[in-house]
Amino acid sequence: MTTPVREIMQTPVVTTVEEATIAYVRELMERKKVSAIPIVEILGDRVNIKGIITNSDIRGITDETLYVTDYMTKPVLTVTPETTMKTAGELMLKNNCHHLVVMEKNRITGIISSMDFVRMATR
């Protein structure tokens, strides 16, 4: 699979900040129909990814006032738009993760999930 991830990545990427609550993230995921949201810090013209929160991370949490920082996964695995699907898939398998953030020039340009691989396989 030499196809670059730019051909399957989802854009635009929904992000939020560390001060976000579980309630806010849960509502944002539902409204935007996404299963993962990178947690970011904006530093001028670049983005510092602090973590990623997924629907699996917040499943079962009943206290909606808690902050995502206590439940997000860190560090976040990233790839470039030119990374091959094979390399991205191997990275996901090796690290037992379902999402990779796609970065280019210190900017988030996309996100890929294991479901994107399924979609690609069923084209």
MODELLER restraints for C-alpha pairs under 7 A, 6 or more apart:
rsr = mdl.restraints
at = mdl.atoms
rsr.add(forms.Gaussian(group=physical.xy_distance, feature=features.Distance(at['CA:1:A'], at['CA:84:A']), mean=6.78, stdev=0.5))
rsr.add(forms.Gaussian(group=physical.xy_distance, feature=features.Distance(at['CA:1:A'], at['CA:85:A']), mean=5.77, stdev=0.5))
rsr.add(forms.Gaussian(group=physical.xy_distance, feature=features.Distance(at['CA:1:A'], at['CA:86:A']), mean=5.19, stdev=0.5))
rsr.add(forms.Gaussian(group=physical.xy_distance, feature=features.Distance(at['CA:2:A'], at['CA:84:A']), mean=5.15, stdev=0.5))
rsr.add(forms.Gaussian(group=physical.xy_distance, feature=features.Distance(at['CA:2:A'], at['CA:85:A']), mean=6.33, stdev=0.5))
rsr.add(forms.Gaussian(group=physical.xy_distance, feature=features.Distance(at['CA:2:A'], at['CA:86:A']), mean=6.59, stdev=0.5))
rsr.add(forms.Gaussian(group=physical.xy_distance, feature=features.Distance(at['CA:3:A'], at['CA:84:A']), mean=5.42, stdev=0.5))
rsr.add(forms.Gaussian(group=physical.xy_distance, feature=features.Distance(at['CA:3:A'], at['CA:85:A']), mean=5.75, stdev=0.5))
rsr.add(forms.Gaussian(group=physical.xy_distance, feature=features.Distance(at['CA:4:A'], at['CA:81:A']), mean=6.42, stdev=0.5))
rsr.add(forms.Gaussian(group=physical.xy_distance, feature=features.Distance(at['CA:4:A'], at['CA:82:A']), mean=4.93, stdev=0.5))
rsr.add(forms.Gaussian(group=physical.xy_distance, feature=features.Distance(at['CA:4:A'], at['CA:83:A']), mean=5.35, stdev=0.5))
rsr.add(forms.Gaussian(group=physical.xy_distance, feature=features.Distance(at['CA:4:A'], at['CA:84:A']), mean=4.26, stdev=0.5))
rsr.add(forms.Gaussian(group=physical.xy_distance, feature=features.Distance(at['CA:4:A'], at['CA:85:A']), mean=5.75, stdev=0.5))
rsr.add(forms.Gaussian(group=physical.xy_distance, feature=features.Distance(at['CA:5:A'], at['CA:81:A']), mean=5.47, stdev=0.5))
rsr.add(forms.Gaussian(group=physical.xy_distance, feature=features.Distance(at['CA:5:A'], at['CA:82:A']), mean=6.28, stdev=0.5))
rsr.add(forms.Gaussian(group=physical.xy_distance, feature=features.Distance(at['CA:5:A'], at['CA:83:A']), mean=5.87, stdev=0.5))
rsr.add(forms.Gaussian(group=physical.xy_distance, feature=features.Distance(at['CA:5:A'], at['CA:84:A']), mean=5.79, stdev=0.5))
rsr.add(forms.Gaussian(group=physical.xy_distance, feature=features.Distance(at['CA:5:A'], at['CA:85:A']), mean=5.48, stdev=0.5))
rsr.add(forms.Gaussian(group=physical.xy_distance, feature=features.Distance(at['CA:6:A'], at['CA:81:A']), mean=4.60, stdev=0.5))
rsr.add(forms.Gaussian(group=physical.xy_distance, feature=features.Distance(at['CA:6:A'], at['CA:82:A']), mean=6.51, stdev=0.5))
rsr.add(forms.Gaussian(group=physical.xy_distance, feature=features.Distance(at['CA:8:A'], at['CA:116:A']), mean=6.27, stdev=0.5))
rsr.add(forms.Gaussian(group=physical.xy_distance, feature=features.Distance(at['CA:9:A'], at['CA:110:A']), mean=5.41, stdev=0.5))
rsr.add(forms.Gaussian(group=physical.xy_distance, feature=features.Distance(at['CA:9:A'], at['CA:111:A']), mean=5.33, stdev=0.5))
rsr.add(forms.Gaussian(group=physical.xy_distance, feature=features.Distance(at['CA:9:A'], at['CA:112:A']), mean=4.86, stdev=0.5))
rsr.add(forms.Gaussian(group=physical.xy_distance, feature=features.Distance(at['CA:10:A'], at['CA:110:A']), mean=5.36, stdev=0.5))
rsr.add(forms.Gaussian(group=physical.xy_distance, feature=features.Distance(at['CA:10:A'], at['CA:111:A']), mean=5.35, stdev=0.5))
rsr.add(forms.Gaussian(group=physical.xy_distance, feature=features.Distance(at['CA:10:A'], at['CA:112:A']), mean=6.17, stdev=0.5))
rsr.add(forms.Gaussian(group=physical.xy_distance, feature=features.Distance(at['CA:11:A'], at['CA:109:A']), mean=6.93, stdev=0.5))
rsr.add(forms.Gaussian(group=physical.xy_distance, feature=features.Distance(at['CA:11:A'], at['CA:110:A']), mean=5.03, stdev=0.5))
rsr.add(forms.Gaussian(group=physical.xy_distance, feature=features.Distance(at['CA:11:A'], at['CA:111:A']), mean=6.96, stdev=0.5))
rsr.add(forms.Gaussian(group=physical.xy_distance, feature=features.Distance(at['CA:12:A'], at['CA:110:A']), mean=6.36, stdev=0.5))
rsr.add(forms.Gaussian(group=physical.xy_distance, feature=features.Distance(at['CA:13:A'], at['CA:110:A']), mean=5.70, stdev=0.5))
rsr.add(forms.Gaussian(group=physical.xy_distance, feature=features.Distance(at['CA:13:A'], at['CA:111:A']), mean=6.50, stdev=0.5))
rsr.add(forms.Gaussian(group=physical.xy_distance, feature=features.Distance(at['CA:14:A'], at['CA:37:A']), mean=5.88, stdev=0.5))
rsr.add(forms.Gaussian(group=physical.xy_distance, feature=features.Distance(at['CA:15:A'], at['CA:37:A']), mean=5.30, stdev=0.5))
rsr.add(forms.Gaussian(group=physical.xy_distance, feature=features.Distance(at['CA:15:A'], at['CA:38:A']), mean=5.07, stdev=0.5))
rsr.add(forms.Gaussian(group=physical.xy_distance, feature=features.Distance(at['CA:15:A'], at['CA:39:A']), mean=5.90, stdev=0.5))
rsr.add(forms.Gaussian(group=physical.xy_distance, feature=features.Distance(at['CA:15:A'], at['CA:40:A']), mean=6.67, stdev=0.5))
rsr.add(forms.Gaussian(group=physical.xy_distance, feature=features.Distance(at['CA:16:A'], at['CA:37:A']), mean=6.97, stdev=0.5))
rsr.add(forms.Gaussian(group=physical.xy_distance, feature=features.Distance(at['CA:16:A'], at['CA:38:A']), mean=6.63, stdev=0.5))
rsr.add(forms.Gaussian(group=physical.xy_distance, feature=features.Distance(at['CA:16:A'], at['CA:39:A']), mean=5.12, stdev=0.5))
rsr.add(forms.Gaussian(group=physical.xy_distance, feature=features.Distance(at['CA:16:A'], at['CA:40:A']), mean=6.09, stdev=0.5))
rsr.add(forms.Gaussian(group=physical.xy_distance, feature=features.Distance(at['CA:17:A'], at['CA:39:A']), mean=5.14, stdev=0.5))
rsr.add(forms.Gaussian(group=physical.xy_distance, feature=features.Distance(at['CA:17:A'], at['CA:40:A']), mean=5.22, stdev=0.5))
rsr.add(forms.Gaussian(group=physical.xy_distance, feature=features.Distance(at['CA:17:A'], at['CA:41:A']), mean=6.35, stdev=0.5))
rsr.add(forms.Gaussian(group=physical.xy_distance, feature=features.Distance(at['CA:18:A'], at['CA:39:A']), mean=6.07, stdev=0.5))
rsr.add(forms.Gaussian(group=physical.xy_distance, feature=features.Distance(at['CA:18:A'], at['CA:68:A']), mean=6.30, stdev=0.5))
rsr.add(forms.Gaussian(group=physical.xy_distance, feature=features.Distance(at['CA:18:A'], at['CA:69:A']), mean=5.72, stdev=0.5))
rsr.add(forms.Gaussian(group=physical.xy_distance, feature=features.Distance(at['CA:19:A'], at['CA:67:A']), mean=6.25, stdev=0.5))
rsr.add(forms.Gaussian(group=physical.xy_distance, feature=features.Distance(at['CA:20:A'], at['CA:67:A']), mean=5.76, stdev=0.5))
rsr.add(forms.Gaussian(group=physical.xy_distance, feature=features.Distance(at['CA:20:A'], at['CA:68:A']), mean=6.02, stdev=0.5))
rsr.add(forms.Gaussian(group=physical.xy_distance, feature=features.Distance(at['CA:21:A'], at['CA:64:A']), mean=6.65, stdev=0.5))
rsr.add(forms.Gaussian(group=physical.xy_distance, feature=features.Distance(at['CA:21:A'], at['CA:65:A']), mean=5.61, stdev=0.5))
rsr.add(forms.Gaussian(group=physical.xy_distance, feature=features.Distance(at['CA:21:A'], at['CA:66:A']), mean=5.45, stdev=0.5))
rsr.add(forms.Gaussian(group=physical.xy_distance, feature=features.Distance(at['CA:21:A'], at['CA:67:A']), mean=4.30, stdev=0.5))
rsr.add(forms.Gaussian(group=physical.xy_distance, feature=features.Distance(at['CA:21:A'], at['CA:68:A']), mean=5.72, stdev=0.5))
rsr.add(forms.Gaussian(group=physical.xy_distance, feature=features.Distance(at['CA:22:A'], at['CA:64:A']), mean=5.03, stdev=0.5))
rsr.add(forms.Gaussian(group=physical.xy_distance, feature=features.Distance(at['CA:22:A'], at['CA:65:A']), mean=6.28, stdev=0.5))
rsr.add(forms.Gaussian(group=physical.xy_distance, feature=features.Distance(at['CA:22:A'], at['CA:66:A']), mean=5.76, stdev=0.5))
rsr.add(forms.Gaussian(group=physical.xy_distance, feature=features.Distance(at['CA:22:A'], at['CA:67:A']), mean=5.85, stdev=0.5))
rsr.add(forms.Gaussian(group=physical.xy_distance, feature=features.Distance(at['CA:22:A'], at['CA:68:A']), mean=5.85, stdev=0.5))
rsr.add(forms.Gaussian(group=physical.xy_distance, feature=features.Distance(at['CA:23:A'], at['CA:64:A']), mean=4.65, stdev=0.5))
rsr.add(forms.Gaussian(group=physical.xy_distance, feature=features.Distance(at['CA:23:A'], at['CA:65:A']), mean=6.55, stdev=0.5))
rsr.add(forms.Gaussian(group=physical.xy_distance, feature=features.Distance(at['CA:29:A'], at['CA:35:A']), mean=6.16, stdev=0.5))
rsr.add(forms.Gaussian(group=physical.xy_distance, feature=features.Distance(at['CA:35:A'], at['CA:54:A']), mean=5.59, stdev=0.5))
rsr.add(forms.Gaussian(group=physical.xy_distance, feature=features.Distance(at['CA:35:A'], at['CA:55:A']), mean=5.34, stdev=0.5))
rsr.add(forms.Gaussian(group=physical.xy_distance, feature=features.Distance(at['CA:36:A'], at['CA:52:A']), mean=6.76, stdev=0.5))
rsr.add(forms.Gaussian(group=physical.xy_distance, feature=features.Distance(at['CA:36:A'], at['CA:53:A']), mean=5.60, stdev=0.5))
rsr.add(forms.Gaussian(group=physical.xy_distance, feature=features.Distance(at['CA:36:A'], at['CA:54:A']), mean=4.14, stdev=0.5))
rsr.add(forms.Gaussian(group=physical.xy_distance, feature=features.Distance(at['CA:36:A'], at['CA:55:A']), mean=6.36, stdev=0.5))
rsr.add(forms.Gaussian(group=physical.xy_distance, feature=features.Distance(at['CA:37:A'], at['CA:52:A']), mean=5.65, stdev=0.5))
rsr.add(forms.Gaussian(group=physical.xy_distance, feature=features.Distance(at['CA:37:A'], at['CA:53:A']), mean=5.39, stdev=0.5))
rsr.add(forms.Gaussian(group=physical.xy_distance, feature=features.Distance(at['CA:37:A'], at['CA:54:A']), mean=6.40, stdev=0.5))
rsr.add(forms.Gaussian(group=physical.xy_distance, feature=features.Distance(at['CA:38:A'], at['CA:49:A']), mean=6.77, stdev=0.5))
rsr.add(forms.Gaussian(group=physical.xy_distance, feature=features.Distance(at['CA:38:A'], at['CA:51:A']), mean=5.93, stdev=0.5))
rsr.add(forms.Gaussian(group=physical.xy_distance, feature=features.Distance(at['CA:38:A'], at['CA:52:A']), mean=4.19, stdev=0.5))
rsr.add(forms.Gaussian(group=physical.xy_distance, feature=features.Distance(at['CA:38:A'], at['CA:53:A']), mean=6.34, stdev=0.5))
rsr.add(forms.Gaussian(group=physical.xy_distance, feature=features.Distance(at['CA:39:A'], at['CA:49:A']), mean=5.98, stdev=0.5))
rsr.add(forms.Gaussian(group=physical.xy_distance, feature=features.Distance(at['CA:39:A'], at['CA:50:A']), mean=5.47, stdev=0.5))
rsr.add(forms.Gaussian(group=physical.xy_distance, feature=features.Distance(at['CA:39:A'], at['CA:51:A']), mean=5.02, stdev=0.5))
rsr.add(forms.Gaussian(group=physical.xy_distance, feature=features.Distance(at['CA:39:A'], at['CA:52:A']), mean=5.37, stdev=0.5))
rsr.add(forms.Gaussian(group=physical.xy_distance, feature=features.Distance(at['CA:40:A'], at['CA:47:A']), mean=6.45, stdev=0.5))
rsr.add(forms.Gaussian(group=physical.xy_distance, feature=features.Distance(at['CA:40:A'], at['CA:48:A']), mean=5.66, stdev=0.5))
rsr.add(forms.Gaussian(group=physical.xy_distance, feature=features.Distance(at['CA:40:A'], at['CA:49:A']), mean=4.53, stdev=0.5))
rsr.add(forms.Gaussian(group=physical.xy_distance, feature=features.Distance(at['CA:40:A'], at['CA:50:A']), mean=5.37, stdev=0.5))
rsr.add(forms.Gaussian(group=physical.xy_distance, feature=features.Distance(at['CA:41:A'], at['CA:47:A']), mean=5.91, stdev=0.5))
rsr.add(forms.Gaussian(group=physical.xy_distance, feature=features.Distance(at['CA:41:A'], at['CA:48:A']), mean=5.09, stdev=0.5))
rsr.add(forms.Gaussian(group=physical.xy_distance, feature=features.Distance(at['CA:41:A'], at['CA:49:A']), mean=6.38, stdev=0.5))
rsr.add(forms.Gaussian(group=physical.xy_distance, feature=features.Distance(at['CA:41:A'], at['CA:50:A']), mean=6.83, stdev=0.5))
rsr.add(forms.Gaussian(group=physical.xy_distance, feature=features.Distance(at['CA:42:A'], at['CA:48:A']), mean=6.29, stdev=0.5))
rsr.add(forms.Gaussian(group=physical.xy_distance, feature=features.Distance(at['CA:46:A'], at['CA:106:A']), mean=5.26, stdev=0.5))
rsr.add(forms.Gaussian(group=physical.xy_distance, feature=features.Distance(at['CA:46:A'], at['CA:107:A']), mean=5.97, stdev=0.5))
rsr.add(forms.Gaussian(group=physical.xy_distance, feature=features.Distance(at['CA:47:A'], at['CA:106:A']), mean=6.09, stdev=0.5))
rsr.add(forms.Gaussian(group=physical.xy_distance, feature=features.Distance(at['CA:47:A'], at['CA:107:A']), mean=5.89, stdev=0.5))
rsr.add(forms.Gaussian(group=physical.xy_distance, feature=features.Distance(at['CA:50:A'], at['CA:74:A']), mean=6.82, stdev=0.5))
rsr.add(forms.Gaussian(group=physical.xy_distance, feature=features.Distance(at['CA:51:A'], at['CA:72:A']), mean=5.61, stdev=0.5))
rsr.add(forms.Gaussian(group=physical.xy_distance, feature=features.Distance(at['CA:51:A'], at['CA:73:A']), mean=5.36, stdev=0.5))
rsr.add(forms.Gaussian(group=physical.xy_distance, feature=features.Distance(at['CA:51:A'], at['CA:74:A']), mean=4.65, stdev=0.5))
rsr.add(forms.Gaussian(group=physical.xy_distance, feature=features.Distance(at['CA:51:A'], at['CA:75:A']), mean=5.91, stdev=0.5))
rsr.add(forms.Gaussian(group=physical.xy_distance, feature=features.Distance(at['CA:51:A'], at['CA:76:A']), mean=5.54, stdev=0.5))
rsr.add(forms.Gaussian(group=physical.xy_distance, feature=features.Distance(at['CA:52:A'], at['CA:72:A']), mean=5.25, stdev=0.5))
rsr.add(forms.Gaussian(group=physical.xy_distance, feature=features.Distance(at['CA:52:A'], at['CA:73:A']), mean=5.28, stdev=0.5))
rsr.add(forms.Gaussian(group=physical.xy_distance, feature=features.Distance(at['CA:52:A'], at['CA:74:A']), mean=6.73, stdev=0.5))
rsr.add(forms.Gaussian(group=physical.xy_distance, feature=features.Distance(at['CA:52:A'], at['CA:76:A']), mean=6.35, stdev=0.5))
rsr.add(forms.Gaussian(group=physical.xy_distance, feature=features.Distance(at['CA:53:A'], at['CA:71:A']), mean=6.96, stdev=0.5))
rsr.add(forms.Gaussian(group=physical.xy_distance, feature=features.Distance(at['CA:53:A'], at['CA:72:A']), mean=4.53, stdev=0.5))
rsr.add(forms.Gaussian(group=physical.xy_distance, feature=features.Distance(at['CA:53:A'], at['CA:73:A']), mean=6.25, stdev=0.5))
rsr.add(forms.Gaussian(group=physical.xy_distance, feature=features.Distance(at['CA:57:A'], at['CA:71:A']), mean=6.17, stdev=0.5))
rsr.add(forms.Gaussian(group=physical.xy_distance, feature=features.Distance(at['CA:57:A'], at['CA:72:A']), mean=6.86, stdev=0.5))
rsr.add(forms.Gaussian(group=physical.xy_distance, feature=features.Distance(at['CA:77:A'], at['CA:100:A']), mean=5.58, stdev=0.5))
rsr.add(forms.Gaussian(group=physical.xy_distance, feature=features.Distance(at['CA:77:A'], at['CA:101:A']), mean=6.51, stdev=0.5))
rsr.add(forms.Gaussian(group=physical.xy_distance, feature=features.Distance(at['CA:78:A'], at['CA:100:A']), mean=5.39, stdev=0.5))
rsr.add(forms.Gaussian(group=physical.xy_distance, feature=features.Distance(at['CA:78:A'], at['CA:101:A']), mean=4.72, stdev=0.5))
rsr.add(forms.Gaussian(group=physical.xy_distance, feature=features.Distance(at['CA:78:A'], at['CA:102:A']), mean=5.60, stdev=0.5))
rsr.add(forms.Gaussian(group=physical.xy_distance, feature=features.Distance(at['CA:78:A'], at['CA:103:A']), mean=6.45, stdev=0.5))
rsr.add(forms.Gaussian(group=physical.xy_distance, feature=features.Distance(at['CA:79:A'], at['CA:100:A']), mean=6.81, stdev=0.5))
rsr.add(forms.Gaussian(group=physical.xy_distance, feature=features.Distance(at['CA:79:A'], at['CA:101:A']), mean=6.39, stdev=0.5))
rsr.add(forms.Gaussian(group=physical.xy_distance, feature=features.Distance(at['CA:79:A'], at['CA:102:A']), mean=4.96, stdev=0.5))
rsr.add(forms.Gaussian(group=physical.xy_distance, feature=features.Distance(at['CA:79:A'], at['CA:103:A']), mean=6.09, stdev=0.5))
rsr.add(forms.Gaussian(group=physical.xy_distance, feature=features.Distance(at['CA:80:A'], at['CA:102:A']), mean=5.23, stdev=0.5))
rsr.add(forms.Gaussian(group=physical.xy_distance, feature=features.Distance(at['CA:80:A'], at['CA:103:A']), mean=5.17, stdev=0.5))
rsr.add(forms.Gaussian(group=physical.xy_distance, feature=features.Distance(at['CA:80:A'], at['CA:104:A']), mean=5.87, stdev=0.5))
rsr.add(forms.Gaussian(group=physical.xy_distance, feature=features.Distance(at['CA:81:A'], at['CA:102:A']), mean=6.06, stdev=0.5))
rsr.add(forms.Gaussian(group=physical.xy_distance, feature=features.Distance(at['CA:81:A'], at['CA:103:A']), mean=6.99, stdev=0.5))
rsr.add(forms.Gaussian(group=physical.xy_distance, feature=features.Distance(at['CA:81:A'], at['CA:104:A']), mean=6.98, stdev=0.5))
rsr.add(forms.Gaussian(group=physical.xy_distance, feature=features.Distance(at['CA:92:A'], at['CA:98:A']), mean=6.27, stdev=0.5))
rsr.add(forms.Gaussian(group=physical.xy_distance, feature=features.Distance(at['CA:98:A'], at['CA:113:A']), mean=5.33, stdev=0.5))
rsr.add(forms.Gaussian(group=physical.xy_distance, feature=features.Distance(at['CA:98:A'], at['CA:114:A']), mean=5.15, stdev=0.5))
rsr.add(forms.Gaussian(group=physical.xy_distance, feature=features.Distance(at['CA:99:A'], at['CA:111:A']), mean=6.96, stdev=0.5))
rsr.add(forms.Gaussian(group=physical.xy_distance, feature=features.Distance(at['CA:99:A'], at['CA:112:A']), mean=5.60, stdev=0.5))
rsr.add(forms.Gaussian(group=physical.xy_distance, feature=features.Distance(at['CA:99:A'], at['CA:113:A']), mean=4.34, stdev=0.5))
rsr.add(forms.Gaussian(group=physical.xy_distance, feature=features.Distance(at['CA:99:A'], at['CA:114:A']), mean=6.60, stdev=0.5))
rsr.add(forms.Gaussian(group=physical.xy_distance, feature=features.Distance(at['CA:100:A'], at['CA:111:A']), mean=5.77, stdev=0.5))
rsr.add(forms.Gaussian(group=physical.xy_distance, feature=features.Distance(at['CA:100:A'], at['CA:112:A']), mean=5.36, stdev=0.5))
rsr.add(forms.Gaussian(group=physical.xy_distance, feature=features.Distance(at['CA:100:A'], at['CA:113:A']), mean=6.49, stdev=0.5))
rsr.add(forms.Gaussian(group=physical.xy_distance, feature=features.Distance(at['CA:101:A'], at['CA:108:A']), mean=6.97, stdev=0.5))
rsr.add(forms.Gaussian(group=physical.xy_distance, feature=features.Distance(at['CA:101:A'], at['CA:110:A']), mean=6.20, stdev=0.5))
rsr.add(forms.Gaussian(group=physical.xy_distance, feature=features.Distance(at['CA:101:A'], at['CA:111:A']), mean=4.49, stdev=0.5))
rsr.add(forms.Gaussian(group=physical.xy_distance, feature=features.Distance(at['CA:101:A'], at['CA:112:A']), mean=6.52, stdev=0.5))
rsr.add(forms.Gaussian(group=physical.xy_distance, feature=features.Distance(at['CA:102:A'], at['CA:108:A']), mean=5.89, stdev=0.5))
rsr.add(forms.Gaussian(group=physical.xy_distance, feature=features.Distance(at['CA:102:A'], at['CA:109:A']), mean=5.59, stdev=0.5))
rsr.add(forms.Gaussian(group=physical.xy_distance, feature=features.Distance(at['CA:102:A'], at['CA:110:A']), mean=4.81, stdev=0.5))
rsr.add(forms.Gaussian(group=physical.xy_distance, feature=features.Distance(at['CA:102:A'], at['CA:111:A']), mean=5.32, stdev=0.5))
rsr.add(forms.Gaussian(group=physical.xy_distance, feature=features.Distance(at['CA:103:A'], at['CA:109:A']), mean=5.51, stdev=0.5))
